[in-house]
């Protein structure tokens, strides 16, 4: 059974690159273009991995979405990653190095965009597939 990946990002170009690339590498991939779509797919698709953008409808949409996901029963089976370019734009870097930071951010990890499809695939292999 292939792993399920949910991409939540308002950047259609990004999804149009990552989705077919990950599918080509054997993953089942769904995409949502805002946090409300992301919530619906999170419940129905039951992903193993979620990559959620930070800034979508609002500057904190990703945090709000991750907080919501963290309180869903499906969250126990999902590896959630905040996936954003905010650090490049603002100079502020988030971290998930400690349990306190993970609790505050409501995510298992944080990745800076842009990231090449090959690097994203390697991240999934190193961080997600090895955990299961």
PyMOL commands that set and color helices and strands:
alter all, ss='L'
color gray80, all
select helices_A, chain A and resi 12-24+35-45+61-70+73-77+86-90+99-105+117-129
alter helices_A, ss='H'
color red, helices_A
select strands_A, chain A and resi 4-8+28-32+49-52+79-84+109-112
alter strands_A, ss='S'
color yellow, strands_A
deselect
rebuild
show_as cartoon
